[in-house]
């Protein structure tokens, strides 16, 4: 039953569902009551129930199966601004962990050009598997000019890289110029992310700019399509 409140009934129902997800009453892939059942329980119309459920489906919190019902979706890591993976996971009430896959000094002319440094610049390549609550979410590959962050390769790279860059080297990420592509996961990605053949992933690639205007790092990250939500604000440019 809806509580006494000035909020619309559909908003109260949404908040109740979110509260039950947060406290564990509603678990991943659990089927919710039908629109009719919700309507009877809350004393509201099916149209009002449908509005609440539609908004939660649109937000990726619920999903529908034709002829079966409405279910609780897997938690998604959600990025709304420039933030570390660790912060994104904790904002969703999830515990982030990292597995270091590779750490090498390399030279890559294309990456160097994207960072605006000489093509022979030595780059530290860091490749990591990012996990939330023990489930693999993304494969992160980052390139940073070695001269920008001496001894970075000797640091503990299983935590937040953004925190290391800020606390040890004084860098803060101010801007990102990223390209986002939806593709089908290849075999290596499927193995690392524990995906089925044909599963979708998001490839995110581009430089990150520090507050002093330096192209500090180049990122190539692959996220599970069903576990990551990137919110992008777009503003019309003046012509």
C-alpha positions as CSV (number, residue, x, y, z in Angstrom):
1,X,0.0,0.0,0.0
2,X,1.3,3.5,-0.8
3,X,2.4,5.6,2.2
4,X,0.9,8.9,2.9
5,X,3.0,11.2,0.7
6,X,2.7,14.1,-1.8
7,X,4.7,12.0,-4.3
8,X,2.7,10.4,-7.2
9,X,1.8,6.8,-6.6
10,X,4.0,5.6,-9.5
11,X,7.0,7.3,-7.9
12,X,6.2,5.7,-4.5
13,X,6.0,2.3,-6.2
14,X,9.3,2.9,-7.9
15,X,11.0,3.8,-4.7
16,X,9.6,0.8,-2.9
17,X,10.9,-1.5,-5.6
18,X,14.3,0.1,-5.5
19,X,14.3,-0.2,-1.7
20,X,13.5,-3.9,-1.9
21,X,16.4,-4.4,-4.4
22,X,18.8,-2.5,-2.1
23,X,17.9,-4.6,1.0
24,X,18.0,-7.9,-0.9
25,X,14.3,-8.7,-0.8
26,X,14.3,-8.6,-4.6
27,X,17.3,-10.5,-6.1
28,X,18.7,-10.6,-9.6
29,X,16.4,-12.5,-12.1
30,X,13.5,-12.6,-9.6
31,X,10.1,-12.2,-11.2
32,X,8.1,-9.3,-9.8
33,X,4.3,-9.4,-9.1
34,X,2.2,-8.8,-12.1
35,X,0.8,-5.3,-12.9
36,X,-2.6,-6.6,-11.7
37,X,-1.1,-7.8,-8.4
38,X,0.8,-4.6,-7.8
39,X,-2.4,-2.6,-8.6
40,X,-4.4,-4.6,-6.0
41,X,-1.7,-4.4,-3.4
42,X,-1.2,-0.6,-3.8
43,X,-4.8,0.3,-4.6
44,X,-3.7,2.0,-7.9
45,X,-4.5,1.5,-11.6
46,X,-2.6,-0.8,-13.9
47,X,-1.6,2.2,-16.0
48,X,0.1,3.8,-12.9
49,X,1.9,0.5,-12.2
50,X,3.0,0.2,-15.8
51,X,4.4,3.7,-15.7
52,X,6.5,2.9,-12.7
53,X,7.8,-0.4,-14.2
54,X,8.4,1.2,-17.6
55,X,10.7,3.8,-16.1
56,X,12.6,1.1,-14.2
57,X,13.0,-0.9,-17.3
58,X,14.2,2.1,-19.2
59,X,16.8,2.7,-16.5
60,X,18.0,-0.9,-16.8
61,X,16.9,-1.9,-13.3
62,X,14.2,-4.2,-14.5
63,X,13.7,-6.2,-17.7
64,X,10.7,-7.9,-19.3
65,X,10.4,-11.3,-20.9
66,X,7.5,-11.6,-23.4
67,X,4.7,-13.7,-22.0
68,X,6.5,-14.3,-18.7
69,X,6.7,-11.1,-16.7
70,X,9.0,-8.4,-15.3
71,X,12.3,-9.3,-13.6
72,X,15.1,-7.8,-11.6
73,X,18.1,-7.0,-13.9
74,X,21.7,-7.5,-13.0
75,X,23.2,-4.4,-11.3
76,X,25.0,-2.2,-13.8
77,X,28.1,-0.1,-13.3
78,X,26.9,3.4,-14.2
79,X,29.1,6.2,-15.3
80,X,27.7,9.7,-15.4
81,X,30.8,11.8,-15.1
82,X,34.6,11.3,-15.1
83,X,35.3,8.9,-12.3
84,X,37.3,5.8,-11.6
85,X,35.9,2.3,-12.0
86,X,36.3,1.8,-8.2
87,X,34.1,4.8,-7.5
88,X,31.5,3.8,-10.0
89,X,31.2,0.3,-8.5
90,X,30.9,1.6,-4.9
91,X,28.2,4.1,-6.0
92,X,26.2,1.0,-6.9
93,X,26.9,-0.7,-3.6
94,X,29.3,-3.1,-5.2
95,X,32.8,-4.0,-4.1
96,X,35.4,-3.4,-6.9
97,X,38.4,-5.7,-7.4
98,X,41.1,-5.8,-10.0
99,X,43.2,-8.5,-11.6
100,X,46.4,-7.3,-13.2
101,X,46.7,-9.0,-16.6
102,X,49.8,-7.3,-18.1
103,X,52.3,-4.6,-17.4
104,X,54.9,-3.8,-20.0
105,X,56.9,-0.9,-21.4
106,X,56.2,-0.6,-25.1
107,X,56.5,1.8,-28.1
108,X,53.4,2.4,-30.2
109,X,53.4,5.2,-32.8
110,X,49.6,5.4,-33.1
111,X,49.1,5.7,-29.4
112,X,52.0,8.2,-29.0
113,X,50.5,10.3,-31.8
114,X,47.1,10.4,-30.0
115,X,48.8,11.6,-26.9
116,X,50.8,14.2,-28.7
117,X,54.2,12.8,-27.9
118,X,57.1,11.7,-30.1
119,X,56.4,8.3,-31.8
120,X,59.4,6.7,-30.0
121,X,58.2,7.7,-26.6
122,X,58.3,4.8,-24.1
123,X,54.8,3.9,-22.8
124,X,53.7,1.9,-19.8
125,X,51.0,-0.5,-20.9
126,X,48.7,-1.6,-18.1
127,X,46.0,-4.2,-18.8
128,X,43.6,-5.1,-16.0
129,X,40.4,-7.1,-15.5
130,X,37.9,-5.0,-13.5
131,X,35.4,-6.8,-11.4
132,X,32.4,-5.9,-9.2
133,X,31.2,-8.2,-6.4
134,X,33.5,-10.8,-8.0
135,X,31.9,-10.6,-11.4
136,X,34.0,-9.5,-14.4
137,X,32.7,-6.2,-15.8
138,X,35.5,-4.9,-18.1
139,X,38.9,-5.3,-19.6
140,X,40.9,-2.1,-19.2
141,X,44.0,-1.3,-21.2
142,X,45.8,2.0,-20.5
143,X,48.9,3.6,-22.0
144,X,50.8,6.3,-20.1
145,X,54.2,7.9,-21.1
146,X,56.8,6.5,-18.7
147,X,58.3,10.0,-18.2
148,X,55.0,11.4,-16.9
149,X,54.8,8.9,-14.0
150,X,58.2,7.6,-13.0
151,X,58.0,4.2,-11.2
152,X,54.2,3.9,-11.8
153,X,54.9,0.3,-12.8
154,X,56.2,-0.4,-9.3
155,X,53.0,0.8,-7.6
156,X,50.0,-1.4,-6.6
157,X,47.9,-1.4,-9.7
158,X,45.1,-3.5,-8.3
159,X,43.3,-0.4,-6.9
160,X,42.2,2.9,-8.4
161,X,44.7,4.2,-11.0
162,X,43.0,7.6,-10.8
163,X,43.9,7.7,-7.1
164,X,47.5,6.9,-7.8
165,X,47.8,9.5,-10.5
166,X,46.3,12.1,-8.2
167,X,48.0,11.3,-4.9
168,X,51.4,10.3,-6.1
169,X,51.9,12.4,-9.2
170,X,49.5,15.3,-8.8
171,X,47.4,14.6,-11.9
172,X,43.7,15.0,-12.0
173,X,41.6,13.9,-15.0
174,X,39.6,16.9,-16.4
175,X,38.4,15.8,-19.8
176,X,38.0,12.6,-21.9
177,X,37.7,12.4,-25.7
178,X,36.3,8.9,-26.1
179,X,34.8,6.9,-29.0
180,X,32.2,4.3,-28.0
181,X,31.4,1.3,-30.2
182,X,29.0,-1.5,-29.6
183,X,30.4,-4.8,-31.0
184,X,30.3,-8.5,-30.5
185,X,32.8,-9.9,-28.0
186,X,35.8,-11.9,-29.5
187,X,36.9,-15.2,-28.0
188,X,39.4,-13.6,-25.5
189,X,36.9,-11.1,-24.3
190,X,34.3,-13.8,-23.9
191,X,36.7,-16.0,-21.9
192,X,37.8,-13.1,-19.5
193,X,34.3,-11.6,-19.1
194,X,32.6,-15.0,-18.9
195,X,30.2,-14.2,-21.8
196,X,28.3,-16.4,-24.2
197,X,29.2,-16.4,-27.9
198,X,27.5,-13.5,-29.7
199,X,27.3,-11.4,-26.5
200,X,27.5,-7.6,-26.9
201,X,30.3,-5.5,-25.5
202,X,31.1,-1.8,-25.4
203,X,34.5,-0.7,-26.7
204,X,35.6,2.7,-25.3
205,X,38.7,4.3,-26.6
206,X,40.5,7.6,-26.4
207,X,42.7,10.0,-24.5
208,X,42.2,11.5,-21.0
209,X,43.3,15.0,-20.4
210,X,44.6,16.3,-17.1
211,X,43.8,19.7,-15.6
212,X,47.0,21.1,-17.0
213,X,46.0,20.3,-20.5
214,X,48.2,17.3,-20.9
215,X,47.0,14.2,-22.7
216,X,48.0,12.0,-19.8
217,X,46.8,8.5,-20.8
218,X,45.2,6.6,-23.7
219,X,42.4,4.1,-22.8
220,X,41.1,1.1,-24.6
221,X,38.4,-0.5,-22.4
222,X,35.9,-3.3,-23.1
223,X,32.8,-3.5,-20.9
224,X,30.1,-6.2,-20.7
225,X,27.1,-4.8,-22.6
226,X,24.7,-6.0,-19.9
227,X,26.7,-4.7,-16.9
228,X,27.7,-1.2,-17.8
229,X,25.7,1.9,-18.5
230,X,27.4,5.1,-19.8
231,X,25.3,8.2,-19.6
232,X,26.3,10.9,-22.1
233,X,25.1,14.5,-22.1
234,X,25.0,16.2,-25.5
235,X,24.7,19.9,-26.0
236,X,23.9,21.6,-29.3
237,X,26.8,23.5,-30.7
238,X,26.3,27.1,-31.9
239,X,26.6,27.2,-35.6
